Amino acid sequence: MTYSNATIYFMSGTGNSFRAATWMTEAARRSGADARLLPIGKQRPDQGAEQGGQRLLGLVFPTHAFTAPWPVLRLACRLPRGGGTHAFAVPTRAGTKFGRLFLLQYAYIILSIAITYLVFSILIRIPLVNKLFTYTTLVHYYRRYHEPDTASDDLKAER
C-alpha cells in the first residue's frame, strides 16, 4: 500500500532509534510519501497525527526495562483515536558486543548487584530489619489470613 503522508515520532538516547527512524523516513520519501520525522516531547502529541487511510504514523523508541519509556507511552495515549490511520511501533535495543568492551560496559551492573547482595545479607541479620522484611511482604499477609497452617514459625509463636 502506498501512503500519501507518513509521520514518524522518535525518541533516542544513544542514536540507535534516531538512525532507524531516519532510515524509515527516507524510505517513505523514496516511495512518494510526504514524510516527517518528529522527536517525541518537542511538540503537542496531536501534531502530525492527521487521520485517514492513506496516512501512516510510526513510533520508534528504545526499550527501557523491556517496555517503552514513559514519554512514548504518554504520547501513544494522547494520540487521536480512530480515523483509519495505519500505525506501527519499532522498539530498538543495543546490539550484543563481545570482548573487553562488553565486560567494561556491564561491569557497573555486576558491581551494583554484588553491593546490593552484600547490603541485604548484612541487613537481614538484624532482627528488627528481618521482622520488617518478613511482615511487609504480600506472601506474609496472604498466608496469615488465608493459609494459617502454612504461616512461618515465628507467626505461630506469636499466637
MDTraj code that builds the backbone (N, CA, C; nanometers):
import mdtraj as md
import numpy as np

residues = "MET THR TYR SER ASN ALA THR ILE TYR PHE MET SER GLY THR GLY ASN SER PHE ARG ALA ALA THR TRP MET THR GLU ALA ALA ARG ARG SER GLY ALA ASP ALA ARG LEU LEU PRO ILE GLY LYS GLN ARG PRO ASP GLN GLY ALA GLU GLN GLY GLY GLN ARG LEU LEU GLY LEU VAL PHE PRO THR HIS ALA PHE THR ALA PRO TRP PRO VAL LEU ARG LEU ALA CYS ARG LEU PRO ARG GLY GLY GLY THR HIS ALA PHE ALA VAL PRO THR ARG ALA GLY THR LYS PHE GLY ARG LEU PHE LEU LEU GLN TYR ALA TYR ILE ILE LEU SER ILE ALA ILE THR TYR LEU VAL PHE SER ILE LEU ILE ARG ILE PRO LEU VAL ASN LYS LEU PHE THR TYR THR THR LEU VAL HIS TYR TYR ARG ARG TYR HIS GLU PRO ASP THR ALA SER ASP ASP LEU LYS ALA GLU ARG".split()
xyz = np.array([
    [0.0844, -0.1173, 0.0000],
    [0.0000, 0.0000, 0.0000],
    [0.0892, 0.1240, 0.0000],
    [0.0526, 0.2225, -0.0748],
    [0.1274, 0.3473, -0.0771],
    [0.0567, 0.4493, 0.0102],
    [0.1358, 0.5300, 0.0772],
    [0.0831, 0.6304, 0.1685],
    [0.1133, 0.7698, 0.1142],
    [0.0186, 0.8611, 0.1350],
    [0.0411, 0.9990, 0.0919],
    [0.1142, 1.0792, 0.1984],
    [0.1032, 1.0368, 0.3240],
    [0.1627, 1.1103, 0.4346],
    [0.2155, 1.0104, 0.5361],
    [0.3356, 1.0329, 0.5847],
    [0.3941, 0.9478, 0.6889],
    [0.4551, 1.0374, 0.7962],
    [0.4155, 1.0152, 0.9200],
    [0.4711, 1.0891, 1.0332],
    [0.5350, 0.9883, 1.1265],
    [0.6624, 1.0064, 1.1537],
    [0.7350, 0.9136, 1.2403],
    [0.7875, 0.9903, 1.3606],
    [0.7402, 0.9508, 1.4783],
    [0.7893, 1.0073, 1.6038],
    [0.9049, 0.9199, 1.6519],
    [1.0078, 0.9819, 1.7066],
    [1.1185, 0.9026, 1.7577],
    [1.1626, 0.9555, 1.8931],
    [1.2205, 0.8662, 1.9717],
    [1.2878, 0.9012, 2.0967],
    [1.4178, 0.8240, 2.0960],
    [1.5276, 0.8931, 2.1218],
    [1.6565, 0.8266, 2.1152],
    [1.7505, 0.8843, 2.2193],
    [1.8202, 0.7972, 2.2885],
    [1.9198, 0.8414, 2.3848],
    [2.0606, 0.8261, 2.3304],
    [2.0837, 0.7176, 2.2595],
    [2.2173, 0.6892, 2.2071],
    [2.2273, 0.7079, 2.0566],
    [2.1163, 0.7264, 1.9885],
    [2.1182, 0.7459, 1.8442],
    [2.0685, 0.6272, 1.7645],
    [2.0514, 0.5112, 1.8267],
    [2.0039, 0.3932, 1.7535],
    [1.8623, 0.4135, 1.6997],
    [1.7720, 0.4630, 1.7835],
    [1.6339, 0.4846, 1.7401],
    [1.6261, 0.5959, 1.6365],
    [1.7053, 0.7003, 1.6543],
    [1.7068, 0.8091, 1.5574],
    [1.7525, 0.7583, 1.4205],
    [1.8553, 0.6762, 1.4192],
    [1.9054, 0.6223, 1.2924],
    [1.7993, 0.5363, 1.2239],
    [1.7323, 0.4502, 1.3008],
    [1.6274, 0.3656, 1.2438],
    [1.5113, 0.4510, 1.1916],
    [1.4720, 0.5533, 1.2676],
    [1.3621, 0.6408, 1.2256],
    [1.4006, 0.7196, 1.0999],
    [1.5259, 0.7620, 1.0907],
    [1.5734, 0.8336, 0.9722],
    [1.5674, 0.7442, 0.8491],
    [1.6083, 0.6183, 0.8628],
    [1.6008, 0.5242, 0.7508],
    [1.4567, 0.5059, 0.7052],
    [1.3657, 0.4946, 0.8013],
    [1.2247, 0.4755, 0.7656],
    [1.1674, 0.5987, 0.6967],
    [1.2062, 0.7170, 0.7439],
    [1.1594, 0.8416, 0.6821],
    [1.2108, 0.8530, 0.5397],
    [1.3386, 0.8214, 0.5180],
    [1.3946, 0.8260, 0.3830],
    [1.3267, 0.7254, 0.2915],
    [1.2950, 0.6064, 0.3416],
    [1.2262, 0.5056, 0.2608],
    [1.0860, 0.5520, 0.2241],
    [1.0181, 0.6180, 0.3176],
    [0.8838, 0.6694, 0.2887],
    [0.8905, 0.7796, 0.1830],
    [0.9904, 0.8659, 0.1904],
    [1.0059, 0.9722, 0.0904],
    [1.0371, 0.9138, -0.0479],
    [1.1195, 0.8089, -0.0516],
    [1.1503, 0.7444, -0.1806],
    [1.0264, 0.6826, -0.2431],
    [0.9319, 0.6393, -0.1589],
    [0.8099, 0.5784, -0.2128],
    [0.7046, 0.6834, -0.2482],
    [0.7368, 0.8114, -0.2296],
    [0.6466, 0.9171, -0.2728],
    [0.5624, 0.9795, -0.1629],
    [0.5816, 0.9417, -0.0399],
    [0.5024, 0.9975, 0.0692],
    [0.5661, 1.1261, 0.1214],
    [0.4809, 1.2146, 0.1702],
    [0.5291, 1.3350, 0.2394],
    [0.5623, 1.2916, 0.3817],
    [0.6902, 1.2650, 0.4083],
    [0.7306, 1.2067, 0.5373],
    [0.7905, 1.3125, 0.6285],
    [0.7534, 1.3049, 0.7564],
    [0.8087, 1.3944, 0.8577],
    [0.8640, 1.3117, 0.9724],
    [0.9738, 1.3581, 1.0263],
    [1.0377, 1.2941, 1.1410],
    [1.0330, 1.3919, 1.2575],
    [0.9625, 1.3534, 1.3647],
    [0.9420, 1.4430, 1.4784],
    [0.9920, 1.3793, 1.6070],
    [1.0688, 1.4533, 1.6874],
    [1.1112, 1.3982, 1.8169],
    [0.9950, 1.3975, 1.9163],
    [0.9885, 1.2964, 1.9976],
    [0.8844, 1.2869, 2.0994],
    [0.9141, 1.3880, 2.2089],
    [0.8124, 1.4630, 2.2482],
    [0.8272, 1.5583, 2.3567],
    [0.8548, 1.7000, 2.3122],
    [0.8796, 1.7247, 2.1848],
    [0.9096, 1.8594, 2.1379],
    [0.7857, 1.9320, 2.0838],
    [0.6739, 1.8646, 2.0702],
    [0.5531, 1.9249, 2.0177],
    [0.4319, 1.8597, 2.0832],
    [0.3172, 1.9161, 2.0545],
    [0.1939, 1.8549, 2.1060],
    [0.1745, 1.7194, 2.0392],
    [0.1208, 1.6218, 2.1104],
    [0.1099, 1.4881, 2.0508],
    [0.0158, 1.4801, 1.9325],
    [-0.0789, 1.5719, 1.9163],
    [-0.1693, 1.5614, 1.8023],
    [-0.1118, 1.6227, 1.6754],
    [0.0017, 1.6916, 1.6835],
    [0.0632, 1.7446, 1.5626],
    [0.1174, 1.6295, 1.4792],
    [0.0891, 1.6317, 1.3534],
    [0.1399, 1.5284, 1.2641],
    [0.0596, 1.4003, 1.2692],
    [-0.0503, 1.3994, 1.3418],
    [-0.1308, 1.2779, 1.3525],
    [-0.2586, 1.2921, 1.2714],
    [-0.2464, 1.3406, 1.1479],
    [-0.3632, 1.3530, 1.0628],
    [-0.4252, 1.2157, 1.0437],
    [-0.5540, 1.2145, 1.0233],
    [-0.6229, 1.0863, 1.0132],
    [-0.6604, 1.0572, 0.8690],
    [-0.6716, 0.9301, 0.8378],
    [-0.7126, 0.8880, 0.7047],
    [-0.6431, 0.7606, 0.6636],
    [-0.7008, 0.6911, 0.5647],
    [-0.6497, 0.5626, 0.5210],
    [-0.5189, 0.5690, 0.4462],
    [-0.4843, 0.6858, 0.3907],
    [-0.3605, 0.6995, 0.3157],
    [-0.2469, 0.7550, 0.4013],
    [-0.2635, 0.7545, 0.5323],
    [-0.1644, 0.8122, 0.6231],
    [-0.1031, 0.7029, 0.7106],
    [0.0228, 0.7256, 0.7475],
    [0.0965, 0.6298, 0.8289],
    [0.1578, 0.7024, 0.9474],
    [0.1456, 0.6435, 1.0643],
    [0.2011, 0.7003, 1.1867],
    [0.2940, 0.5968, 1.2484],
    [0.4155, 0.6379, 1.2828],
    [0.5125, 0.5457, 1.3404],
    [0.5712, 0.5964, 1.4697],
    [0.6022, 0.5048, 1.5592],
    [0.6723, 0.5338, 1.6839],
    [0.8000, 0.4509, 1.6857],
    [0.9140, 0.5161, 1.7013],
    [1.0423, 0.4471, 1.7085],
    [1.1069, 0.4891, 1.8397],
    [1.1411, 0.3907, 1.9225],
    [1.1878, 0.4224, 2.0577],
    [1.2782, 0.3112, 2.1094],
    [1.3634, 0.3429, 2.2088],
    [1.4457, 0.2390, 2.2713],
    [1.3641, 0.1635, 2.3762],
    [1.4024, 0.0416, 2.4023],
    [1.3357, -0.0325, 2.5090],
    [1.4028, 0.0009, 2.6414],
    [1.3223, 0.0264, 2.7411],
    [1.3702, 0.0515, 2.8768],
    [1.3043, -0.0510, 2.9670],
    [1.3826, -0.1383, 3.0257],
    [1.3313, -0.2444, 3.1135],
    [1.2248, -0.3260, 3.0417],
    [1.2511, -0.3648, 2.9192],
    [1.1660, -0.4491, 2.8361],
    [1.0329, -0.3857, 2.7991],
    [1.0224, -0.2543, 2.8044],
    [0.8994, -0.1865, 2.7646],
    [0.9336, -0.0500, 2.7060],
    [0.8322, 0.0239, 2.6670],
    [0.8533, 0.1574, 2.6114],
    [0.8766, 0.2579, 2.7236],
    [0.9579, 0.3610, 2.7005],
    [0.9775, 0.4655, 2.8021],
    [0.8484, 0.5451, 2.8233],
    [0.8397, 0.6102, 2.9386],
    [0.7184, 0.6856, 2.9737],
    [0.6810, 0.7910, 2.8709],
    [0.7742, 0.8712, 2.8173],
    [0.7326, 0.9701, 2.7175],
    [0.6648, 0.9077, 2.5952],
    [0.7075, 0.7897, 2.5556],
    [0.6465, 0.7216, 2.4412],
    [0.5060, 0.6745, 2.4775],
    [0.4898, 0.6159, 2.5951],
    [0.3572, 0.5719, 2.6390],
    [0.2618, 0.6897, 2.6519],
    [0.3121, 0.8016, 2.7046],
    [0.2297, 0.9216, 2.7200],
    [0.1855, 0.9727, 2.5827],
    [0.2770, 0.9759, 2.4861],
    [0.2420, 1.0192, 2.3515],
    [0.1396, 0.9250, 2.2893],
    [0.1598, 0.7965, 2.3031],
    [0.0683, 0.6985, 2.2440],
    [-0.0727, 0.7120, 2.3024],
    [-0.0817, 0.7395, 2.4311],
    [-0.2137, 0.7554, 2.4943],
    [-0.2822, 0.8847, 2.4534],
    [-0.2068, 0.9851, 2.4127],
    [-0.2641, 1.1149, 2.3772],
    [-0.2914, 1.1321, 2.2280],
    [-0.2553, 1.0336, 2.1481],
    [-0.2823, 1.0442, 2.0052],
    [-0.4322, 1.0319, 1.9802],
    [-0.4839, 1.0973, 1.8747],
    [-0.6264, 1.0859, 1.8428],
    [-0.6635, 0.9422, 1.8083],
    [-0.7816, 0.9015, 1.8471],
    [-0.8286, 0.7646, 1.8239],
    [-0.8996, 0.7533, 1.6889],
    [-0.8878, 0.6363, 1.6308],
    [-0.9638, 0.6043, 1.5107],
    [-0.9195, 0.6822, 1.3888],
    [-1.0073, 0.6898, 1.2926],
    [-0.9788, 0.7677, 1.1729],
    [-0.9148, 0.6883, 1.0614],
    [-0.8826, 0.5638, 1.0813],
    [-0.8274, 0.4798, 0.9756],
    [-0.6803, 0.4989, 0.9466],
    [-0.6082, 0.5731, 1.0290],
    [-0.4647, 0.5895, 1.0084],
    [-0.3927, 0.4607, 1.0451],
    [-0.3061, 0.4140, 0.9568],
    [-0.2271, 0.2954, 0.9871],
    [-0.1108, 0.3362, 1.0771],
    [-0.0724, 0.2470, 1.1677],
    [0.0326, 0.2802, 1.2638],
    [0.1259, 0.1614, 1.2828],
    [0.2478, 0.1927, 1.3279],
    [0.3449, 0.0894, 1.3619],
    [0.4317, 0.1398, 1.4758],
    [0.4932, 0.0468, 1.5470],
    [0.5866, 0.0792, 1.6547],
    [0.7121, -0.0046, 1.6356],
    [0.8270, 0.0584, 1.6545],
    [0.9553, -0.0103, 1.6399],
    [1.0360, 0.0105, 1.7674],
    [1.0390, -0.0886, 1.8558],
    [1.1282, -0.0783, 1.9722],
    [1.2693, -0.1207, 1.9316],
    [1.3669, -0.0375, 1.9625],
    [1.5053, -0.0700, 1.9286],
    [1.5805, -0.1063, 2.0555],
    [1.6929, -0.1699, 2.0392],
    [1.7771, -0.2047, 2.1535],
    [1.9215, -0.2062, 2.1075],
    [2.0112, -0.1995, 2.2039],
    [2.1542, -0.2031, 2.1718],
    [2.1914, -0.3425, 2.1242],
    [2.2911, -0.3503, 2.0421],
    [2.3375, -0.4791, 1.9929],
    [2.4228, -0.5506, 2.0959],
    [2.4462, -0.6771, 2.0715],
    [2.5304, -0.7565, 2.1597],
    [2.6757, -0.7348, 2.1216],
    [2.7591, -0.7124, 2.2205],
    [2.9014, -0.6919, 2.1958],
    [2.9796, -0.7965, 2.2735],
    [3.0889, -0.8381, 2.2171],
    [3.1721, -0.9376, 2.2825],
    [3.3106, -0.8792, 2.3075],
    [3.3810, -0.9396, 2.3990],
    [3.5176, -0.8949, 2.4256],
    [3.5254, -0.8055, 2.5477],
    [3.6342, -0.7322, 2.5556],
    [3.6595, -0.6477, 2.6724],
    [3.5579, -0.5358, 2.6866],
    [3.5161, -0.4772, 2.5753],
    [3.4200, -0.3680, 2.5812],
    [3.2891, -0.4137, 2.6450],
    [3.2471, -0.5347, 2.6140],
    [3.1251, -0.5903, 2.6731],
    [3.1379, -0.5973, 2.8247],
    [3.2507, -0.6466, 2.8734],
    [3.2708, -0.6583, 3.0174],
    [3.2784, -0.5216, 3.0844],
    [3.3424, -0.4248, 3.0190],
    [3.3515, -0.2911, 3.0767],
    [3.2160, -0.2221, 3.0790],
    [3.1349, -0.2436, 2.9764],
    [3.0039, -0.1799, 2.9717],
    [2.9139, -0.2293, 3.0838],
    [2.9186, -0.3559, 3.1140],
    [2.8258, -0.4124, 3.2111],
    [2.8891, -0.4404, 3.3467],
    [3.0092, -0.3922, 3.3669],
    [3.0744, -0.4114, 3.4966],
    [2.9995, -0.3391, 3.6074],
    [2.9425, -0.2223, 3.5758],
    [2.8691, -0.1495, 3.6792],
    [2.7436, -0.2246, 3.7229],
    [2.6818, -0.2991, 3.6343],
    [2.5636, -0.3776, 3.6716],
    [2.6048, -0.4907, 3.7649],
    [2.7108, -0.5603, 3.7304],
    [2.7592, -0.6699, 3.8142],
    [2.8022, -0.6164, 3.9502],
    [2.8702, -0.5033, 3.9518],
    [2.9136, -0.4425, 4.0770],
    [2.7946, -0.3994, 4.1623],
    [2.6926, -0.3399, 4.1018],
    [2.5761, -0.2968, 4.1797],
    [2.4991, -0.4155, 4.2367],
    [2.4906, -0.5251, 4.1630],
    [2.4239, -0.6456, 4.2152],
    [2.5030, -0.7012, 4.3330],
    [2.6348, -0.7025, 4.3229],
    [2.7178, -0.7539, 4.4324],
    [2.7033, -0.6669, 4.5571],
    [2.7025, -0.5362, 4.5397],
    [2.6877, -0.4465, 4.6548],
    [2.5489, -0.4615, 4.7168],
    [2.4467, -0.4716, 4.6345],
    [2.3109, -0.4905, 4.6861],
    [2.2997, -0.6204, 4.7645],
    [2.3557, -0.7276, 4.7117],
    [2.3530, -0.8553, 4.7817],
    [2.4239, -0.8452, 4.9163],
    [2.5394, -0.7796, 4.9175],
    [2.6148, -0.7634, 5.0405],
    [2.5360, -0.6827, 5.1441],
    [2.4761, -0.5724, 5.1024],
    [2.3985, -0.4889, 5.1949],
    [2.2792, -0.5659, 5.2505],
    [2.2042, -0.6347, 5.1645],
    [2.0881, -0.7092, 5.2130],
    [2.1279, -0.8275, 5.3008],
    [2.2397, -0.8913, 5.2709],
    [2.2825, -1.0031, 5.3552],
    [2.3222, -0.9552, 5.4942],
    [2.3725, -0.8333, 5.5050],
    [2.4036, -0.7769, 5.6368],
    [2.2763, -0.7308, 5.7063],
    [2.1883, -0.6630, 5.6341],
    [2.0653, -0.6112, 5.6939],
    [1.9724, -0.7217, 5.7435],
    [1.9661, -0.8319, 5.6719],
    [1.8731, -0.9390, 5.7076],
    [1.9102, -1.0052, 5.8407],
    [2.0348, -0.9882, 5.8843],
    [2.0791, -1.0466, 6.0118],
    [2.0392, -0.9612, 6.1316],
    [1.9971, -0.8373, 6.1080],
    [1.9491, -0.7516, 6.2166],
    [1.8037, -0.7905, 6.2449],
    [1.7710, -0.8318, 6.3685],
    [1.6373, -0.8851, 6.3966],
    [1.5230, -0.7904, 6.3591],
    [1.5353, -0.6630, 6.3877],
    [1.4275, -0.5696, 6.3569],
    [1.4062, -0.5572, 6.2056],
    [1.5128, -0.5505, 6.1300],
    [1.5027, -0.5409, 5.9839],
    [1.4471, -0.6707, 5.9264],
    [1.4900, -0.7837, 5.9813],
    [1.4395, -0.9130, 5.9367],
    [1.2889, -0.9205, 5.9569],
    [1.2409, -0.8757, 6.0726],
    [1.0982, -0.8779, 6.1016],
    [1.0240, -0.7838, 6.0066],
    [1.0834, -0.6675, 5.9803],
    [1.0219, -0.5718, 5.8880],
    [1.0081, -0.6330, 5.7485],
    [1.1151, -0.6963, 5.6985],
    [1.1083, -0.7600, 5.5670],
    [1.0075, -0.8748, 5.5661],
    [0.9994, -0.9478, 5.6748],
    [0.9083, -1.0618, 5.6816],
    [0.7629, -1.0170, 5.6851],
    [0.7324, -0.9151, 5.7630],
    [0.5936, -0.8737, 5.7826],
    [0.5411, -0.7791, 5.6753],
    [0.6241, -0.7304, 5.5873],
    [0.5761, -0.6367, 5.4856],
    [0.5640, -0.7002, 5.3482],
    [0.5742, -0.8284, 5.3380],
    [0.5594, -0.8934, 5.2083],
    [0.4148, -0.9352, 5.1871],
    [0.3740, -0.9413, 5.0619],
    [0.2376, -0.9824, 5.0304],
    [0.2144, -1.1287, 5.0649],
    [0.3173, -1.2096, 5.0501],
    [0.3043, -1.3515, 5.0840],
    [0.2706, -1.3670, 5.2317],
    [0.3327, -1.2851, 5.3149],
    [0.3054, -1.2915, 5.4582],
    [0.1581, -1.2637, 5.4850],
    [0.1041, -1.1570, 5.4273],
    [-0.0359, -1.1228, 5.4524],
    [-0.1301, -1.2293, 5.3991],
    [-0.1010, -1.2826, 5.2825],
    [-0.1861, -1.3869, 5.2268],
    [-0.1864, -1.5102, 5.3158],
    [-0.0685, -1.5561, 5.3554],
    [-0.0607, -1.6755, 5.4395],
    [-0.1209, -1.6533, 5.5773],
    [-0.1044, -1.5356, 5.6322],
    [-0.1547, -1.5088, 5.7668],
    [-0.3066, -1.5172, 5.7711],
    [-0.3739, -1.4657, 5.6683],
    [-0.5192, -1.4592, 5.6708],
    [-0.5889, -1.5674, 5.5898],
    [-0.5192, -1.6294, 5.4963],
    [-0.5848, -1.7291, 5.4112],
    [-0.5306, -1.8705, 5.4288],
    [-0.4080, -1.8845, 5.4735],
    [-0.3487, -2.0158, 5.4943],
    [-0.2744, -2.0178, 5.6272],
    [-0.3467, -2.0139, 5.7382],
    [-0.2789, -2.0065, 5.8671],
    [-0.1921, -2.1291, 5.8978],
    [-0.2221, -2.2427, 5.8396],
    [-0.1418, -2.3616, 5.8677],
    [-0.0054, -2.3561, 5.7991],
    [0.0123, -2.2703, 5.6981],
    [0.1433, -2.2584, 5.6321],
    [0.2195, -2.1363, 5.6762],
    [0.1703, -2.0637, 5.7776],
    [0.2397, -1.9450, 5.8264],
    [0.3751, -1.9873, 5.8832],
    [0.4673, -1.8938, 5.8824],
    [0.6009, -1.9249, 5.9306],
    [0.6021, -1.9498, 6.0816],
    [0.7072, -2.0115, 6.1310],
    [0.7149, -2.0495, 6.2724],
    [0.7082, -1.9298, 6.3665],
    [0.7656, -1.8157, 6.3274],
    [0.7620, -1.7012, 6.4165],
    [0.6204, -1.6450, 6.4324],
    [0.5373, -1.6617, 6.3320],
    [0.3993, -1.6184, 6.3442],
    [0.3203, -1.7116, 6.4351],
    [0.3489, -1.8411, 6.4281],
    [0.2813, -1.9373, 6.5146],
    [0.3165, -1.9132, 6.6592],
    [0.4380, -1.8697, 6.6850],
    [0.4809, -1.8430, 6.8231],
    [0.4089, -1.7231, 6.8795],
    [0.3692, -1.6266, 6.7950],
    [0.3008, -1.5087, 6.8421],
    [0.1578, -1.5368, 6.8871],
    [0.0943, -1.6357, 6.8281],
    [-0.0479, -1.6632, 6.8546],
    [-0.0685, -1.7296, 6.9832],
])
top = md.Topology()
chain = top.add_chain()
for i, resn in enumerate(residues, 1):
    res = top.add_residue(resn, chain, resSeq=i)
    for name in ("N", "CA", "C"):
        top.add_atom(name, md.element.get_by_symbol(name[0]), res)
traj = md.Trajectory(xyz[None], top)
